[in-house]
Amino acid sequence: MIILYCVLFVLIAYLVGSIPSAVWVGKLFYGIDVREHGSGNAGATNVIRVLGYKAGIPVLIFDVFKGWLAVKLAVLIPSSLFSPEAIVYLELALAVAAVLGHVFPVYVGFKGGKGVGTLAGVGIALFPIALLVVLAFFILTLIITHYVSVSSILAGATFPFIVIFLTNETRLPLIMLAIIVALFIPLTHLKNIKRLIHGEEHKFDFSRKNRKE
């Protein structure tokens, strides 16, 4: 019974994370696939780059929400089946499943985004204080560099240090997740890193208006 619950809820978390808001918003309201424009990424940043804030902000909010929702699925499981320690491990599995769903969405050919927005939702659910600090660091870095990729990578790299030393987290699975985040974000930004090395990475335009390319 316990294994069945775990498999079922991890599958649901993956399916929730797979909801491709960037792709569906682009196709339904603008008649384009954002993966064929801009950076080719199915994420909120590229939606803003291609379609503007009017499309990009709702996509970002939903991507964050689905990460939060996936983790919170754990509250639906009868508490008698799992110890508090086991619930934390289950939440870790749900978080990973949701992010993998965003990066490899089953609904649109397994070609999704980089998972940063969904990771933020996971962070809100599991590390609310640490997430606020990381978000402030991300925004500051973005203002200075104008590179979303650089800001995401650096924010991710600082995340485990903030979790461990600032919030004094002692639960091993959550520390493991924070470390996984620091390793995972650079892996999903390998193309961005190559473009940065060659001076070809797109800078974020804060003044970008709603538009369709």
Secondary structure as UniProt FT lines:
FT   HELIX           2..17
FT   HELIX           21..30
FT   HELIX           34..36
FT   TURN            38..39
FT   HELIX           44..51
FT   HELIX           53..72
FT   HELIX           73..76
FT   HELIX           79..81
FT   HELIX           84..103
FT   HELIX           106..108
FT   TURN            109..110
FT   HELIX           116..126
FT   HELIX           128..145
FT   HELIX           148..161
FT   HELIX           162..166
FT   HELIX           172..188
FT   HELIX           190..197
FT   TURN            198..199
FT   TURN            206..207
//
